[in-house]
Amino acid sequence: MRLSLFQADAEPGAPHRNLDRLERAAAEAAERGSALLVGPEMGLTGYDIGAEAVRALAEPADGPMAARIAAIARRHGIAVLYGYPERGADGAVYNAAQLIGSDGRSLLNQRKTHLYGDLDRGSFAPGGDTFPTAEVGGMRVGVAICYDVEFPELVRRHALAGVDALLVPTALMTPYEIVATTIVPARAFENGIFVAYANRCGREGTLNYCGLSSVAAPDGSVLARAGDGEALLTVDLDPALRHVGTHLADRRPDLYGAVSSAPGKGGS
């Protein structure tokens, strides 16, 4: 499968203009032959915009932003994964990412499960124990949002569910470049999957996004990496690379019970 990652900044509080930019990226990705375009975390509204603005912009998974993305996907014949603030049926607001197929249908909607710092906790409720997968371009994909990929247990859960590629919309800021340069390839290698990491760039509020969007292969190699500015990365994912490692087959789950039950220690 060929996919493209859209690394961009977002105009805070301006979903219509951000959707226009996303459509231009979708058109170019489709021209390159990509089956899927992956955008960054909260890419339609902005991220560090304050809890009040997030709540005002939040909408259901089938709201106007989803309808516009569906039209973009159908018009250009490409699946699109985008980040947005979701207003749940329970009234809570979630940091979410939705995958729309090339026919305009919703294939999955994933909520961020691990909230990072006061910025996330002040604006969003944590997602629950639901990790849907979907097929795009002949490959099984799942989604983890930003901080979620930094938890090996969560990525392993996706791998055990049979995903070929984990899609990660993110808003990684400085000075945490190590996540993009080291953790992402490690997650790919230890699970034998592709990890497609689509970051923001530029400044927003108090944050300076570091870019470095990338696609890591199951052997831990980095197939492509962006710099710190706007970019559209396009990469071919070869399913044959899924079989280079033996970590999943060599696991000993009987040893790992304490990992899920032990209390956490250290910083927030």
TIGUKE-551751 format. One record per residue: x, y negated, z of N, C-alpha, C in turn; residue in one letter. Coordinates in steps of 0.2 Angstrom, whole numbers, plus 2048, in hexadecimal, padded with zeros to 3 digits. Atoms other than C-alpha are relative to their C-alpha. Example, Ala and Ser with C-alpha at 12.3 -4.5 7.8 and 13.67 -1.06 7.14 Angstrom:
((804; 806; 800); (83E; 816; 827); (804; 7FA; 800); a)
((7FC; 806; 7FF); (844; 805; 824); (7FC; 7FB; 803); s)
//
This chain:
((804; 806; 800); (800; 800; 800); (804; 7FA; 800); m)
((7FC; 807; 800); (806; 7EE; 7FC); (7FC; 7FC; 805); r)
((803; 805; 7FC); (802; 7E1; 809); (804; 7FA; 801); l)
((7FD; 807; 7FF); (805; 7CF; 80C); (7FF; 7FD; 807); s)
((801; 804; 7FA); (808; 7C5; 81C); (800; 7F9; 7FF); l)
((800; 807; 801); (803; 7B3; 81D); (803; 7FD; 806); f)
((7FE; 804; 7FA); (80E; 7A9; 829); (7FF; 7F9; 7FF); q)
((802; 807; 801); (807; 798; 82B); (7FF; 7FD; 807); a)
((803; 803; 7FA); (803; 78B; 838); (7F8; 7FF; 7FF); d)
((807; 800; 800); (7F1; 787; 83B); (7FE; 7F8; 802); a)
((802; 806; 7FE); (7E8; 776; 83B); (7FB; 801; 806); e)
((804; 7FF; 7FA); (7E1; 775; 84D); (7F9; 7FE; 7FF); p)
((807; 802; 800); (7CE; 775; 84D); (7FD; 7FF; 7F9); g)
((802; 802; 807); (7CC; 775; 83A); (7FF; 807; 7FC); a)
((800; 7F9; 803); (7C6; 787; 835); (7FF; 7FF; 7F8); p)
((801; 800; 807); (7C0; 781; 824); (806; 7FF; 7FC); h)
((7FA; 801; 803); (7D1; 77A; 81F); (805; 806; 801); r)
((7FC; 7FA; 7FF); (7DA; 789; 826); (7FD; 806; 7FC); n)
((803; 7FB; 805); (7CE; 794; 81C); (802; 7FF; 7F9); l)
((7FE; 802; 807); (7D2; 78B; 80C); (808; 802; 7FF); d)
((7F9; 7FE; 800); (7E5; 78E; 810); (800; 808; 7FF); r)
((800; 7F8; 800); (7E1; 7A1; 813); (7FE; 802; 7FA); l)
((802; 7FE; 806); (7D8; 7A2; 803); (805; 7FF; 7FB); e)
((7FA; 801; 805); (7E7; 79B; 7F9); (805; 806; 801); r)
((7FB; 7FB; 7FF); (7F2; 7A8; 802); (7FD; 807; 7FD); a)
((803; 7FA; 802); (7E5; 7B6; 7FE); (801; 801; 7F8); a)
((800; 800; 807); (7E5; 7B1; 7EC); (807; 802; 7FD); a)
((7F9; 7FE; 802); (7F8; 7B2; 7EA); (802; 807; 802); e)
((7FE; 7F9; 7FE); (7F9; 7C2; 7F4); (7FD; 805; 7FB); a)
((803; 7FB; 805); (7EC; 7CA; 7E8); (804; 800; 7FA); a)
((7FC; 800; 806); (7F6; 7C4; 7D9); (806; 804; 801); e)
((7FA; 7FC; 7FF); (805; 7CD; 7E1); (7FE; 807; 800); r)
((802; 7F9; 800); (7FB; 7DD; 7E1); (7FF; 802; 807); g)
((801; 7FE; 7F9); (7F8; 7DD; 7F4); (7F9; 803; 801); s)
((806; 7FE; 7FE); (7EA; 7E7; 7FB); (7FD; 7FD; 806); a)
((802; 803; 7F9); (7EA; 7DE; 80C); (804; 7FA; 801); l)
((7FD; 806; 7FE); (7EE; 7CD; 812); (7FF; 800; 808); l)
((800; 801; 7F9); (7F2; 7CB; 825); (802; 7F9; 802); v)
((7FF; 807; 7FE); (7F1; 7BA; 82D); (802; 800; 807); g)
((7FE; 800; 7F9); (7F7; 7B4; 83E); (7FA; 800; 805); p)
((804; 800; 7FB); (7EF; 7B4; 84F); (7FC; 7F9; 800); e)
((804; 806; 7FF); (7E1; 7A7; 851); (801; 7FB; 7FA); m)
((7FD; 804; 806); (7E6; 7A1; 83F); (7FA; 7FB; 7FD); g)
((805; 804; 803); (7D5; 79A; 83B); (7FE; 7F9; 804); l)
((802; 805; 7FB); (7D3; 78E; 84A); (805; 7FC; 803); t)
((7FB; 802; 7FC); (7E3; 78B; 852); (800; 804; 807); g)
((7FF; 7FC; 7FA); (7E9; 793; 862); (801; 7FC; 807); y)
((7FF; 804; 7FA); (7F0; 787; 86F); (7FC; 7F9; 7FF); d)
((804; 806; 801); (7E1; 77B; 86D); (7FB; 7FF; 806); i)
((804; 801; 7FA); (7D9; 77C; 87E); (7FA; 804; 800); g)
((806; 7FB; 7FF); (7CB; 787; 885); (7FA; 7FD; 7FE); a)
((807; 803; 802); (7BD; 77B; 882); (800; 800; 7F8); e)
((800; 800; 807); (7C2; 77A; 86F); (7FF; 807; 7FE); a)
((801; 7F9; 802); (7C4; 78D; 86E); (7F9; 802; 801); v)
((807; 7FE; 7FF); (7B3; 78F; 875); (7FB; 7FD; 7FB); r)
((804; 804; 804); (7AB; 782; 86A); (801; 804; 7F9); a)
((7FE; 7FD; 807); (7B3; 78B; 85A); (7FE; 807; 800); l)
((801; 7F9; 800); (7AF; 79D; 860); (7F9; 802; 7FC); a)
((806; 7FD; 804); (7A2; 7A7; 855); (800; 807; 800); e)
((800; 7F9; 800); (79C; 7B8; 854); (804; 803; 7FA); p)
((7FC; 7FD; 806); (7A5; 7C5; 849); (7FD; 800; 7FA); a)
((803; 800; 806); (798; 7C3; 83C); (7FE; 7F8; 7FE); d)
((802; 807; 800); (798; 7B0; 83D); (803; 7FD; 7F9); g)
((7FE; 804; 807); (79C; 7A2; 82F); (807; 802; 7FE); p)
((7F9; 7FF; 802); (7AF; 7A5; 830); (800; 807; 7FC); m)
((800; 7F9; 803); (7AC; 7B8; 82C); (7FD; 800; 7F9); a)
((804; 800; 807); (7A0; 7B4; 81E); (805; 7FD; 7FB); a)
((7FC; 803; 805); (7AD; 7A8; 816); (806; 805; 7FE); r)
((7FB; 7FB; 801); (7BB; 7B6; 818); (7FD; 805; 7FB); i)
((803; 7FA; 805); (7AF; 7C3; 810); (800; 7FD; 7F9); a)
((800; 803; 807); (7AD; 7B7; 801); (807; 800; 7FD); a)
((7F9; 800; 802); (7C0; 7B5; 800); (802; 807; 7FE); i)
((7FE; 7FA; 801); (7C3; 7C7; 801); (7FD; 803; 7F9); a)
((803; 7FE; 806); (7B6; 7CB; 7F3); (802; 7FD; 7FA); r)
((7FE; 804; 806); (7BB; 7BD; 7E8); (807; 802; 7FD); r)
((7F9; 7FF; 802); (7CE; 7C2; 7E8); (801; 808; 800); h)
((7FF; 7F9; 800); (7CB; 7D5; 7EA); (806; 802; 805); g)
((7FB; 7FF; 7FB); (7D6; 7D6; 7FA); (7FD; 800; 807); i)
((802; 800; 7F9); (7D3; 7DB; 80C); (804; 7FB; 804); a)
((7FD; 805; 7FC); (7D7; 7CE; 819); (7FF; 801; 807); v)
((800; 7FF; 7F9); (7DB; 7CF; 82B); (802; 7F9; 803); l)
((7FF; 807; 7FE); (7D9; 7BE; 834); (7FE; 800; 808); y)
((801; 801; 7F9); (7DA; 7B8; 846); (7FB; 7FA; 801); g)
((806; 805; 7FE); (7CB; 7AE; 84E); (7FE; 801; 807); y)
((804; 7FF; 7FA); (7C2; 7AA; 85E); (7F9; 803; 800); p)
((806; 7FC; 800); (7B4; 7B7; 860); (7FC; 7FE; 806); e)
((804; 800; 7FB); (7A5; 7B3; 86A); (7FC; 806; 800); r)
((804; 7F9; 800); (79E; 7C4; 870); (7F9; 7FF; 802); g)
((807; 800; 7FE); (78D; 7C9; 873); (7FF; 7FE; 808); a)
((800; 802; 7F9); (791; 7C7; 886); (801; 7F9; 801); d)
((7FF; 807; 7FF); (794; 7B5; 883); (808; 7FE; 802); g)
((7F9; 801; 7FF); (7A7; 7B7; 887); (803; 7FE; 7F9); a)
((7FC; 801; 805); (7B4; 7B1; 87B); (806; 804; 800); v)
((7FB; 7FB; 801); (7C1; 7BD; 874); (805; 7FD; 7FB); y)
((7FA; 801; 805); (7D2; 7BA; 86B); (7FF; 807; 7FB); n)
((802; 7FB; 804); (7CD; 7C5; 85C); (803; 800; 7F9); a)
((7FD; 800; 807); (7D3; 7CB; 84B); (7FB; 805; 7FC); a)
((804; 7FC; 803); (7C7; 7D2; 83E); (803; 801; 7F9); q)
((7FE; 7FE; 807); (7CB; 7DC; 82E); (7FA; 800; 7FC); l)
((805; 800; 805); (7C0; 7D9; 81F); (802; 803; 7FA); i)
((7FD; 7FC; 805); (7C1; 7E5; 811); (7FF; 7FC; 7F9); g)
((801; 803; 807); (7C2; 7E0; 7FE); (7F9; 7FF; 7FE); s)
((807; 800; 802); (7B0; 7E3; 7FC); (7FC; 7FB; 805); d)
((803; 805; 7FC); (7AC; 7D6; 80A); (7FD; 803; 806); g)
((803; 7FC; 7FA); (7A7; 7E3; 817); (805; 7FF; 806); r)
((7FB; 800; 7FA); (7AE; 7E2; 829); (802; 807; 801); s)
((7FE; 7F9; 7FF); (7B9; 7F1; 82C); (802; 801; 807); l)
((7FF; 7FF; 7F9); (7BE; 7EE; 83E); (801; 7F9; 803); l)
((800; 806; 7FC); (7BE; 7E0; 84B); (804; 802; 807); n)
((7FC; 7FE; 7FA); (7CC; 7E1; 859); (801; 7FA; 804); q)
((7FF; 805; 7FB); (7CD; 7D7; 869); (806; 801; 803); r)
((7FA; 800; 7FD); (7DD; 7D2; 871); (7FF; 803; 807); k)
((801; 7FC; 7FA); (7DF; 7DE; 880); (804; 7FD; 806); t)
((7FB; 803; 7FB); (7EE; 7D6; 889); (801; 7F9; 7FF); h)
((800; 807; 800); (7EC; 7C4; 88D); (807; 7FD; 803); l)
((7FA; 802; 7FF); (7FC; 7BA; 88D); (800; 7F9; 804); y)
((7FF; 807; 7FC); (7FE; 7AC; 89B); (7FA; 7FC; 800); g)
((805; 804; 7FF); (7F3; 79E; 89F); (7FC; 7FE; 7FA); d)
((803; 802; 806); (7F0; 79A; 88D); (7FA; 805; 7FE); l)
((805; 7FB; 802); (7E7; 7AA; 889); (7FB; 801; 806); d)
((805; 7FE; 7FB); (7DF; 7AD; 89A); (7FB; 7FA; 801); r)
((804; 806; 800); (7D8; 79B; 89A); (7FB; 7FF; 7FB); g)
((805; 801; 805); (7CF; 79D; 88A); (7FC; 807; 7FE); s)
((803; 7F9; 802); (7CB; 7B0; 887); (7FF; 805; 805); f)
((801; 7FA; 7FC); (7C4; 7BF; 88F); (804; 806; 7FD); a)
((7FC; 7FB; 803); (7CF; 7CF; 88D); (7FB; 805; 7FC); p)
((804; 7FB; 804); (7C9; 7DC; 880); (800; 806; 804); g)
((801; 7FA; 7FC); (7C3; 7ED; 886); (804; 806; 7FC); g)
((7FD; 7FA; 802); (7C8; 7FF; 882); (7FD; 802; 7F9); d)
((802; 7FE; 807); (7C4; 7FF; 86F); (805; 7FE; 7FB); t)
((7FA; 801; 804); (7D1; 801; 862); (7FE; 803; 7F9); f)
((803; 7FD; 806); (7C8; 804; 851); (806; 800; 7FB); p)
((7FB; 7FF; 806); (7D2; 809; 841); (7FC; 7FF; 7FA); t)
((803; 800; 806); (7CE; 807; 82F); (805; 802; 7FA); a)
((7FB; 7FF; 805); (7D5; 80C; 81E); (800; 7FB; 7FB); e)
((7FF; 805; 805); (7DC; 800; 812); (805; 802; 7FB); v)
((7FB; 7FE; 805); (7E5; 804; 802); (803; 807; 801); g)
((7FE; 7F9; 7FF); (7E6; 816; 807); (804; 801; 806); g)
((7FC; 7FF; 7FA); (7EE; 813; 818); (7FB; 7FE; 806); m)
((804; 801; 7FA); (7E6; 814; 829); (804; 7FA; 804); r)
((7FD; 806; 7FC); (7E9; 803; 833); (7FC; 7FF; 806); v)
((803; 802; 7FA); (7E6; 7FD; 844); (803; 7F9; 801); g)
((7FE; 807; 7FF); (7E8; 7EB; 84C); (802; 800; 807); v)
((7FE; 802; 7FA); (7F1; 7E5; 85B); (802; 7F9; 800); a)
((7FF; 808; 801); (7F1; 7D2; 85F); (806; 7FE; 805); i)
((7FB; 803; 7FC); (801; 7CA; 864); (803; 803; 806); c)
((7FD; 7FD; 7FA); (806; 7CE; 876); (7FE; 808; 800); y)
((802; 7F9; 7FF); (7FD; 7DF; 874); (806; 805; 7FD); d)
((7FB; 7FB; 803); (80C; 7E6; 869); (806; 800; 805); v)
((7FA; 7FF; 7FB); (818; 7E3; 878); (7FE; 805; 805); e)
((802; 7FB; 7FC); (80F; 7F1; 881); (801; 807; 7FC); f)
((7FF; 7FA; 804); (816; 802; 87B); (7FA; 805; 800); p)
((805; 7FC; 7FF); (808; 80B; 882); (7FA; 7FF; 7FB); e)
((806; 802; 804); (7FB; 802; 877); (802; 802; 7F9); l)
((7FE; 7FE; 807); (805; 804; 867); (800; 808; 7FF); v)
((800; 7F8; 800); (807; 817; 86B); (7F9; 802; 7FF); r)
((807; 7FE; 800); (7F5; 818; 86D); (7FD; 800; 7F8); r)
((801; 801; 807); (7F3; 811; 85B); (803; 806; 7FC); h)
((7FC; 7FA; 804); (800; 81E; 854); (7FC; 806; 801); a)
((803; 7FA; 7FE); (7F7; 82C; 85D); (7F9; 801; 7FC); l)
((806; 800; 803); (7E7; 827; 855); (801; 801; 7F8); a)
((7FF; 7FF; 807); (7EF; 829; 844); (801; 7FA; 7FB); g)
((7FF; 805; 804); (7F3; 818; 83E); (806; 800; 7FC); v)
((7FA; 800; 804); (7FF; 816; 830); (804; 7F9; 801); d)
((7FE; 807; 800); (801; 803; 832); (7FD; 7FD; 806); a)
((803; 804; 7FB); (7FE; 7F8; 841); (801; 7F9; 7FE); l)
((800; 807; 802); (7F9; 7E6; 83D); (800; 7FC; 806); l)
((800; 804; 7FA); (7FE; 7D9; 849); (800; 7F9; 7FE); v)
((800; 808; 800); (7F8; 7C7; 848); (802; 7FD; 806); p)
((7FD; 802; 7FA); (802; 7BD; 854); (801; 7F9; 7FF); t)
((7FE; 807; 7FF); (807; 7AC; 85A); (806; 7FF; 805); a)
((7FA; 7FF; 7FC); (818; 7AF; 860); (804; 7F9; 800); l)
((7FD; 807; 7FF); (821; 79F; 867); (807; 801; 802); m)
((7F9; 800; 7FD); (833; 79B; 86B); (7FF; 800; 808); t)
((7FA; 7FD; 802); (83D; 7A1; 875); (800; 808; 800); p)
((801; 7F9; 7FF); (836; 7B2; 873); (801; 804; 7F9); y)
((7FF; 7FD; 807); (83D; 7B7; 861); (802; 807; 801); e)
((7FE; 7F9; 800); (843; 7C7; 868); (7FA; 805; 7FF); i)
((806; 7FC; 802); (831; 7CE; 866); (800; 801; 7F9); v)
((800; 7FF; 807); (832; 7CB; 854); (806; 804; 7FD); a)
((7FA; 7FE; 803); (844; 7D0; 851); (802; 807; 803); t)
((7FE; 7FA; 7FD); (845; 7DF; 85D); (7FA; 805; 802); t)
((805; 7FC; 7FD); (835; 7E5; 865); (7FC; 803; 7FA); i)
((804; 7FE; 806); (82B; 7E6; 854); (803; 806; 7FD); v)
((7FD; 7FB; 804); (838; 7F1; 84B); (800; 807; 805); p)
((800; 7FA; 7FC); (839; 7FC; 85B); (7FA; 804; 801); a)
((807; 7FD; 800); (826; 7FF; 85C); (7FF; 804; 7FA); r)
((800; 7FC; 806); (827; 804; 84A); (804; 807; 800); a)
((7FC; 7FA; 800); (835; 810; 84C); (7FE; 806; 805); f)
((802; 7FB; 7FA); (82F; 818; 85D); (7FA; 804; 7FE); e)
((807; 7FD; 802); (81E; 81C; 855); (7FF; 802; 7F9); n)
((800; 7FD; 807); (822; 820; 843); (7FB; 7FC; 7FC); g)
((805; 804; 804); (817; 812; 83C); (802; 7FA; 7FE); i)
((7FF; 807; 802); (817; 802; 833); (7FD; 7FB; 805); f)
((803; 806; 7FC); (815; 7F2; 83D); (801; 7FA; 7FC); v)
((800; 807; 803); (810; 7E2; 834); (7FE; 7FB; 804); a)
((800; 805; 7FA); (813; 7D3; 83F); (7FF; 7F9; 7FC); y)
((801; 806; 804); (80B; 7C3; 838); (7FF; 7FA; 805); a)
((7FF; 805; 7FB); (810; 7B4; 842); (7FE; 7F9; 7FE); n)
((801; 807; 801); (80C; 7A1; 843); (807; 7FD; 7FF); r)
((7FA; 804; 800); (819; 793; 83F); (7FE; 7F9; 802); c)
((802; 807; 7FE); (81A; 781; 844); (7FF; 7FF; 807); g)
((802; 802; 7F9); (815; 778; 854); (7F8; 7FF; 800); r)
((807; 801; 7FF); (804; 778; 85C); (800; 7FF; 808); e)
((801; 801; 7F9); (800; 770; 86D); (807; 801; 803); g)
((7FA; 7FF; 7FC); (80E; 776; 879); (805; 805; 7FD); t)
((7FC; 7FA; 802); (814; 784; 86E); (804; 7FF; 7F9); l)
((7FC; 801; 806); (822; 785; 861); (800; 808; 7FD); n)
((800; 7F9; 803); (81E; 795; 856); (806; 801; 7FC); y)
((7FA; 7FF; 803); (82D; 79E; 850); (800; 804; 7F9); c)
((801; 7FD; 806); (827; 7A6; 840); (803; 807; 801); g)
((7FD; 7F9; 800); (832; 7B6; 83C); (7FB; 806; 7FF); l)
((804; 7FA; 801); (823; 7C0; 836); (804; 805; 7FC); s)
((7FC; 7FA; 803); (828; 7D1; 830); (7FC; 806; 7FF); s)
((803; 7FA; 800); (824; 7E2; 82B); (806; 805; 801); v)
((7FC; 7FB; 7FD); (82D; 7F0; 834); (7FE; 807; 7FD); a)
((802; 7F9; 802); (82E; 802; 82D); (801; 805; 805); a)
((800; 7FB; 7FB); (82C; 812; 836); (808; 803; 802); p)
((7F9; 7FE; 7FE); (83F; 815; 836); (804; 7FA; 803); d)
((7FE; 806; 7FC); (841; 804; 83F); (803; 7FA; 7FC); g)
((7FD; 806; 804); (848; 7FA; 830); (7FB; 7FB; 7FF); s)
((804; 806; 801); (841; 7E9; 82C); (7FF; 7FF; 7F8); v)
((800; 800; 807); (83A; 7E9; 81A); (7FF; 7F9; 7FE); l)
((800; 807; 802); (837; 7D6; 81A); (7FF; 7FC; 806); a)
((801; 804; 7FA); (838; 7C8; 826); (800; 7F8; 7FD); r)
((801; 807; 802); (833; 7B5; 824); (805; 7FC; 805); a)
((7FC; 805; 7FC); (83D; 7A6; 82B); (7FB; 7FD; 805); g)
((804; 803; 7FB); (835; 799; 836); (7FB; 7FB; 7FC); d)
((805; 805; 804); (82A; 790; 828); (7FB; 804; 7FD); g)
((805; 7FC; 804); (81B; 795; 81E); (802; 804; 7FB); e)
((7FD; 7FA; 805); (81D; 7A5; 814); (7FA; 804; 7FF); a)
((805; 7FB; 802); (813; 7B2; 80B); (805; 806; 7FF); l)
((7FB; 7FA; 801); (81D; 7C3; 80D); (7FB; 805; 7FD); l)
((803; 7FB; 803); (818; 7D1; 802); (804; 806; 800); t)
((7FC; 7FA; 7FE); (81D; 7E3; 806); (7FC; 806; 7FD); v)
((803; 7FA; 802); (81A; 7F4; 7FF); (801; 805; 806); d)
((800; 7FB; 7FA); (816; 802; 80D); (800; 806; 7FD); l)
((800; 7F9; 802); (81C; 813; 808); (7FE; 805; 805); d)
((803; 7FB; 7FB); (812; 821; 811); (806; 805; 801); p)
((7FB; 7FB; 7FF); (821; 82C; 80F); (805; 7FF; 806); a)
((7FB; 802; 7FA); (82B; 822; 81C); (7FD; 802; 807); l)
((803; 7FE; 7FA); (81E; 828; 829); (803; 806; 803); r)
((7FE; 7FA; 7FE); (827; 838; 82B); (807; 800; 802); h)
((7F9; 800; 7FE); (838; 833; 830); (802; 801; 807); v)
((7FE; 7FF; 7F9); (837; 834; 843); (7FC; 806; 803); g)
((803; 7FA; 7FD); (832; 842; 84F); (7FD; 7FE; 807); t)
((802; 802; 7F9); (82D; 837; 85F); (7F9; 802; 802); h)
((806; 7FE; 7FE); (81B; 83B; 85E); (7FF; 808; 802); l)
((800; 7F9; 800); (81E; 84E; 85C); (804; 802; 807); a)
((7FC; 7FE; 7FB); (82B; 84E; 86A); (7FE; 7FD; 807); d)
((802; 803; 7FA); (821; 845; 877); (7FE; 805; 806); r)
((802; 7FB; 7FA); (81E; 84D; 889); (7FB; 7FC; 804); r)
((805; 804; 7FC); (80E; 845; 88F); (7FF; 802; 807); p)
((800; 7FE; 7F9); (80F; 84F; 89F); (804; 7FB; 804); d)
((7FB; 804; 7FC); (81D; 843; 8A4); (7FD; 7F9; 801); l)
((801; 807; 801); (814; 833; 8A1); (7FA; 7FD; 804); y)
((806; 802; 7FC); (805; 832; 8AD); (801; 7FA; 804); g)
((7FF; 806; 7FB); (80D; 826; 8B9); (800; 7F9; 7FC); a)
((800; 806; 804); (80F; 81A; 8AA); (7FA; 7FC; 800); v)
((806; 803; 801); (7FD; 816; 8A9); (7FD; 7FF; 807); s)
((803; 801; 7F9); (7F9; 817; 8BC); (804; 7FB; 805); s)
((7FC; 804; 7FB); (808; 80D; 8C4); (7FE; 7F9; 7FF); a)
((802; 807; 800); (804; 7FB; 8C9); (806; 7FC; 7FC); p)
((7FA; 804; 803); (80E; 7EE; 8BF); (803; 7FB; 805); g)
((7FC; 804; 7FB); (81C; 7E4; 8C7); (803; 7FB; 7FB); k)
((7FC; 805; 804); (825; 7D4; 8C1); (7FC; 7FA; 7FE); g)
((803; 807; 802); (820; 7C4; 8B8); (7F9; 802; 7FD); g)
((807; 800; 804); (80F; 7C0; 8B0); (801; 801; 7F9); s)
//
